């Protein structure tokens, strides 16, 4: 039986989660479930549709987020059942969402690793400004919601004992990928 992996790439907006998930998907051949794309699909929107809702409003209410994470788990379950490892890209700011994916990994006897993406405030601001110019961007993250998301993020105490990499994505891509690949090697062995 092939070893199954669930790799959760999470953190605040504009910390490089999606870029890392896409890079690892190409490198490993694993599918990616993007929370922003799932959320917009559930809302009947195109992934690149702009939804400039206030923090916690519109498709970003607690109830809509719960539905989004339930769908993420459903999709991840399908990949695992088909024998495929999977990468999940989202904020995972709620400890109950992190607990639910840990439970899913246990149900499928899959290895689970979390990569918490971070970078400097200046780099986040630069990326958010750049994103606003990109019509293909899926995320609705904007500078004005960053502080609210930081304050609304559950502390990571629930991940004690779970493989967790704190990753500064503000460094060169080569250094970042080297660190991630070391983490994956540890996770797989």
PyMOL commands that set and color helices and strands:
alter all, ss='L'
color gray80, all
select helices_A, chain A and resi 17-28+35-42+58-60+62-81+95-107+121-133+143-151+156-159+173-188
alter helices_A, ss='H'
color red, helices_A
select strands_A, chain A and resi 5-11+31-34+86-89+111-118+164-168
alter strands_A, ss='S'
color yellow, strands_A
deselect
rebuild
show_as cartoon
